[in-house]
Amino acid sequence: MTHYSRISPEDFEGYARSEFWFPIPIDLIQYQAYFRPGDTILEVGCGWGRLWNHIVQTHKYVGLDIHEPYLEYFRETLLRGRINANIVNMSILDYSERTFDVILFPWTVIGDLSENDQRRALERCHDLLATYWTILLDNPAKETPYSESPWYAPTKFYYEDWTNEFPKLGFGFHERIQYETLTKKVREITVLKKNAI
């Protein structure tokens, strides 16, 4: 059982609205600085589709998630049979269908993986990324606590702990940006760009 099995998509949606909505999600505003018109975007941990309806209007989109109840909620509440969104019940560790301009790990999704699997995920993303383009990993900043729920134990991911590893994984450019949520929690986005081939 994952920690996502303990929180319904409806409850998760309510929490996300209180933390990120502005009238578009405040985290998406940060990500859009790295999007170009027409980019193909992979969202890892798309969940119930919180970002999808904003991204799909101007970009090609694929969403991955391993928690099928969230994807079912996504299909039922957002799609309503009108659009055949490309959402896949699969881990990033197993996905290999195409290349992307931007790979997005929103809202602490990278923390759902062990440190070894975080490394494997970054290696997989390097392979899935078009030359020069971008991975975005969003997490609480080091001075901001992660969720304190007793059943949630993420593998914390901080930019400063990985800076020496990024070049070894083939990322020639990396930086960190920070922003605040609506409840004044500080988050950091790790930005990685692939070396030229």
N, C-alpha and C positions, 0 to 999 in steps of 0.2 A: 504494500500500500504506500503510495506517495503522499506527501503532504497536501497535494492538490485534491486527493480523494476526500479530504476533511473539510474542504470549503467548496460550496456550490458555486457554479458559474454566476448565479444571480448575486450572491454575497460578494464575490470577487469583483463583479462589475460595480457594485455600490462603493466598495473601498476605492477602486480605481478612479471613480468619478470624484470622490472627495479629495484625492491626492493629486490628480493630474489634469482634470478638465478645466478648460479656460477660454472660450467655448470649444476650441479643439485641444486635444491633449497637450499639455505644456512640455512634456518630453518630446513629442513629435516635432514641436517647433524647433527644438535643439537638433534633432536628426535631419530635418529638412535642409539645414545649412550644407549638408553633404550630399544631397540628392540633386541630380540634374534631370531636366525634363526627359522623359522616355526611358530612364534607367530601369533595369530589371532588378527588383528588390526581393531578397529572401528574408522573411521574418522567422527567426528561430524562437519557438515558444509563442506562437500566435494566439493561443488560448481561445477565448470567446470572440475574437475579432475586433478588439478595442481599437487598433490602429488601421485595420484593413480598409474600412470605408473611406478614410482620408487619403490613404496611399493609392488605392486602386483607381482613383479618378484621374491621375496624371502619370502613373507608372505601371509597368508590368509587375505582377505580384505573385509570389508563392509563399504560402504559410505552412510551417511545420509545427506539429505538436504531438507529444506522446500520450496526452491525456484525452482519450476519445470523448468523454462526456462534455468537455469544453468545446471540442470541434462540433459535436452534435448541437450544442446550444448556439454556436456560431452559425451553423447551417439553418437552424430553425428561426432564430431571431433576426439575423442580419440578411441572410440570403433570401429567405422566404420563396425559394424556387425561381427567383427572377434572374439571378446571375450564377453561372457555374464557376465559382471561385476555385482557384487552384490551391486547395488546402489538403495537406497530406498527414496522415497519422504515422509519423516516423521520427526517429532521432536524427539529429544532425550527423551523428557518427556513422549512420547507414546511408545517408542521402548522397546521390552522385549523378543526378539526372541532367544537370545543365550548369552553365556558368552564370554569374551574377555580377552586377556593377556594385551593389551594396548588400552586405549581409548584416542584419540587425539582430542583436540580442537585447531586447528591451527588458526593463524592470527586473533585473537580477537573475535572468534566466541562466546565465553562465554559472551561477552559484548552485544550480540543480545538479551539476556534474562534480565528480571527484576531481582532485587536482590533476591526476593522470588523464582523466577524460577531458578536462578543460584543455590540456595540451593537445590531445588527439583531436578535439573539436577545432582548435585553431589551425592545426595541420590540415584537416579536412576543408576548412574554409579557405585556406590558402589555395588549395587545389580547385575550389569552386569559384574563386574570384577572378574576374577578368583582369588583365594586366593593368596595373596602377591603381585599381579602385579600392574600395573602402569597407572595413568592418567596424561596426559600432557596438560597444559593450557597455551597458548602462547598469551601474551598481550604486549602493550607498557609498558616500565618501568615507574615508577612514575615520573621521571624527563623528560620523553619524551611525547610530546603532542599526543593525539589521532588525527585522521583526523579532520580537521576543516570545512568540508563541512556542510553547513547550514541544510541539511536534514538528517545528521547522528548524532544521539544522543545515543551513547552506554552507558550501565551501566558499569562503569569502575570497573575493577577487579584487585586488587593489592594484591600480596602475603601477605604483612605486615598487611593488613586490615582483613585477614582471618585466620591468624595463630592460634588464640584461638579457631576458629570454626572447624578446620580440625579434631582434636581428637574427638570432639562431633559427627562428621559425620562418625566416624569409620576409619579414616586414621591415622595409627600408625606412619607413617613416612611422613615427608614433607620437601621440600627444594625449594630454588629458584636458578636458574642459569640465567645468562644474556649473551646476545650476541649482535652483531651489524649487521644490514642489510647492503646491498651494498651502501646505501645512508647514512650510519653512524647513523641511528636511533637505539637507545638502546631498546632492548626488553627483557622481562623476561619470563621464563618458570617456572610455578609452577608445581612441581613434587609431586604427591601424591601416596602413596602405602597403600594398604588395610591391615588392621589387619588380623592376622591369625584367622580362625574360630575355 
